[in-house]
Structure formats: C-alpha cells, structure tokens
Amino acid sequence: MGEKDDLNCIVIHARDNVAVARVDIEAGGAVRPRPGESFPALERIPCGHKVALVGIGMGEPVCKYGEIIGYATVDIAPGALVHTHNLKGDEP
C-alpha cells in the first residue's frame, strides 16, 4: 500500500482549511489528510464530515472546494469537527 492509501481525509483544494473524513475517525485517532501529516482528532469525526486542518478563529472563513462555505462561530482547533454547531453560512 502506498502513502495515499493511509490517508483518512480528503483535502479537496489547496486553499481549504478543512478536509472531509473518508472514514469515521474516533476522538484521539490520527487525522491523516496528506502524506507525512498527522494530528489527533479532538472529537469523533463521522465519515463524510469536515475536520479542521488548522486553527480557524471566530469569524474567520471556512474554506472547502477552494471557496468560502461559511464562517466560524467560535474558535475551531485543528482536529475539531466542523459542522453547524461551529459554522454559519452567512457573513460574520
């Protein structure tokens, strides 16, 4: 198996600050979005959901597909689930 086979997240665009989980990632499990990159999941990330790749400050844009999909409603740490509890779709 190659390094890409070990990746459990998909980074869709180079500008993205979130990735999409390819499998369920348990809290404390390794988030592996790119070859040679790994950090712990702060909470359970269900398959198909977004995980923060970097710290995203309250009010900062959340990028997926290389586009802004919403804004953080609280500070979001790397490895945290990004969903409706901490993301809103319109401007801050």
Phi and psi in degrees as GROMACS dihedral restraints (atoms count N, CA, C in turn):
[ dihedral_restraints ]
;  ai    aj    ak    al  type     phi  dphi    fc
    3     4     5     6     1   -87.6    20    10
    4     5     6     7     1   174.3    20    10
    6     7     8     9     1   -60.6    20    10
    7     8     9    10     1   -36.2    20    10
    9    10    11    12     1   -63.3    20    10
   10    11    12    13     1   -28.5    20    10
   12    13    14    15     1   -67.1    20    10
   13    14    15    16     1   -22.0    20    10
   15    16    17    18     1   -85.8    20    10
   16    17    18    19     1    -8.8    20    10
   18    19    20    21     1   -74.9    20    10
   19    20    21    22     1   131.4    20    10
   21    22    23    24     1  -109.2    20    10
   22    23    24    25     1     7.9    20    10
   24    25    26    27     1  -137.5    20    10
   25    26    27    28     1   158.5    20    10
   27    28    29    30     1  -117.0    20    10
   28    29    30    31     1   123.5    20    10
   30    31    32    33     1   -96.4    20    10
   31    32    33    34     1   114.4    20    10
   33    34    35    36     1   -77.7    20    10
   34    35    36    37     1   -39.2    20    10
   36    37    38    39     1  -139.1    20    10
   37    38    39    40     1   149.4    20    10
   39    40    41    42     1   -59.4    20    10
   40    41    42    43     1   -28.2    20    10
   42    43    44    45     1   -81.3    20    10
   43    44    45    46     1   -10.7    20    10
   45    46    47    48     1   -64.3    20    10
   46    47    48    49     1   140.9    20    10
   48    49    50    51     1  -109.0    20    10
   49    50    51    52     1     9.3    20    10
   51    52    53    54     1  -132.0    20    10
   52    53    54    55     1   157.5    20    10
   54    55    56    57     1  -126.1    20    10
   55    56    57    58     1   165.0    20    10
   57    58    59    60     1  -107.2    20    10
   58    59    60    61     1   126.5    20    10
   60    61    62    63     1   -67.6    20    10
   61    62    63    64     1   130.1    20    10
   63    64    65    66     1   -84.0    20    10
   64    65    66    67     1   -20.8    20    10
   66    67    68    69     1  -143.6    20    10
   67    68    69    70     1   167.4    20    10
   69    70    71    72     1   -65.0    20    10
   70    71    72    73     1   134.1    20    10
   72    73    74    75     1  -117.2    20    10
   73    74    75    76     1   119.0    20    10
   75    76    77    78     1   -75.7    20    10
   76    77    78    79     1   154.8    20    10
   78    79    80    81     1   -55.1    20    10
   79    80    81    82     1   131.2    20    10
   81    82    83    84     1    88.0    20    10
   82    83    84    85     1   -13.8    20    10
   84    85    86    87     1   -73.2    20    10
   85    86    87    88     1   163.8    20    10
   87    88    89    90     1   -78.5    20    10
   88    89    90    91     1   129.9    20    10
   90    91    92    93     1   -93.4    20    10
   91    92    93    94     1   121.3    20    10
   93    94    95    96     1  -123.9    20    10
   94    95    96    97     1    84.4    20    10
   96    97    98    99     1   -84.1    20    10
   97    98    99   100     1   -26.0    20    10
   99   100   101   102     1  -141.6    20    10
  100   101   102   103     1   154.5    20    10
  102   103   104   105     1   -54.6    20    10
  103   104   105   106     1   131.3    20    10
  105   106   107   108     1    79.2    20    10
  106   107   108   109     1     0.7    20    10
  108   109   110   111     1  -113.7    20    10
  109   110   111   112     1   130.8    20    10
  111   112   113   114     1  -155.0    20    10
  112   113   114   115     1   138.1    20    10
  114   115   116   117     1  -152.5    20    10
  115   116   117   118     1   159.6    20    10
  117   118   119   120     1   -76.8    20    10
  118   119   120   121     1   143.4    20    10
  120   121   122   123     1   -75.1    20    10
  121   122   123   124     1   130.4    20    10
  123   124   125   126     1   -80.2    20    10
  124   125   126   127     1   -17.4    20    10
  126   127   128   129     1  -155.4    20    10
  127   128   129   130     1   174.3    20    10
  129   130   131   132     1   -67.3    20    10
  130   131   132   133     1   131.5    20    10
  132   133   134   135     1  -112.8    20    10
  133   134   135   136     1   107.0    20    10
  135   136   137   138     1   -68.1    20    10
  136   137   138   139     1   150.3    20    10
  138   139   140   141     1   -52.4    20    10
  139   140   141   142     1   133.4    20    10
  141   142   143   144     1    88.9    20    10
  142   143   144   145     1    -6.8    20    10
  144   145   146   147     1   -97.7    20    10
  145   146   147   148     1   164.8    20    10
  147   148   149   150     1   -89.3    20    10
  148   149   150   151     1   144.2    20    10
  150   151   152   153     1  -127.3    20    10
  151   152   153   154     1   137.7    20    10
  153   154   155   156     1   -70.3    20    10
  154   155   156   157     1   132.0    20    10
  156   157   158   159     1   -88.6    20    10
  157   158   159   160     1   -27.6    20    10
  159   160   161   162     1  -140.0    20    10
  160   161   162   163     1   169.5    20    10
  162   163   164   165     1   -66.3    20    10
  163   164   165   166     1   134.4    20    10
  165   166   167   168     1  -123.2    20    10
  166   167   168   169     1   115.1    20    10
  168   169   170   171     1   -75.2    20    10
  169   170   171   172     1   155.0    20    10
  171   172   173   174     1   -53.1    20    10
  172   173   174   175     1   130.2    20    10
  174   175   176   177     1    88.3    20    10
  175   176   177   178     1   -11.0    20    10
  177   178   179   180     1   -80.4    20    10
  178   179   180   181     1   153.5    20    10
  180   181   182   183     1   -70.8    20    10
  181   182   183   184     1   146.5    20    10
  183   184   185   186     1  -104.9    20    10
  184   185   186   187     1   124.1    20    10
  186   187   188   189     1  -111.9    20    10
  187   188   189   190     1   131.3    20    10
  189   190   191   192     1  -142.7    20    10
  190   191   192   193     1   144.2    20    10
  192   193   194   195     1    64.2    20    10
  193   194   195   196     1    17.0    20    10
  195   196   197   198     1    77.6    20    10
  196   197   198   199     1     8.0    20    10
  198   199   200   201     1  -125.1    20    10
  199   200   201   202     1   154.8    20    10
  201   202   203   204     1   -74.1    20    10
  202   203   204   205     1   122.8    20    10
  204   205   206   207     1  -106.1    20    10
  205   206   207   208     1    -6.4    20    10
  207   208   209   210     1   165.4    20    10
  208   209   210   211     1  -170.2    20    10
  210   211   212   213     1  -131.8    20    10
  211   212   213   214     1   143.6    20    10
  213   214   215   216     1   -68.5    20    10
  214   215   216   217     1   132.0    20    10
  216   217   218   219     1   -91.1    20    10
  217   218   219   220     1   -11.8    20    10
  219   220   221   222     1  -146.1    20    10
  220   221   222   223     1   169.7    20    10
  222   223   224   225     1   -66.3    20    10
  223   224   225   226     1   133.9    20    10
  225   226   227   228     1  -118.1    20    10
  226   227   228   229     1   123.2    20    10
  228   229   230   231     1   -86.5    20    10
  229   230   231   232     1   155.0    20    10
  231   232   233   234     1   -57.0    20    10
  232   233   234   235     1   135.2    20    10
  234   235   236   237     1    92.5    20    10
  235   236   237   238     1    -1.4    20    10
  237   238   239   240     1   -89.5    20    10
  238   239   240   241     1   149.3    20    10
  240   241   242   243     1   -65.4    20    10
  241   242   243   244     1   135.2    20    10
  243   244   245   246     1  -113.7    20    10
  244   245   246   247     1   115.4    20    10
  246   247   248   249     1  -156.1    20    10
  247   248   249   250     1  -166.7    20    10
  249   250   251   252     1   -62.9    20    10
  250   251   252   253     1   -18.7    20    10
  252   253   254   255     1   -75.9    20    10
  253   254   255   256     1   -15.5    20    10
  255   256   257   258     1  -139.5    20    10
  256   257   258   259     1    17.4    20    10
  258   259   260   261     1  -142.9    20    10
  259   260   261   262     1   134.4    20    10
  261   262   263   264     1  -127.6    20    10
  262   263   264   265     1   150.4    20    10
  264   265   266   267     1   -80.2    20    10
  265   266   267   268     1   -22.4    20    10
  267   268   269   270     1  -101.2    20    10
  268   269   270   271     1   177.4    20    10
  270   271   272   273     1   -63.3    20    10
  271   272   273   274     1   152.3    20    10
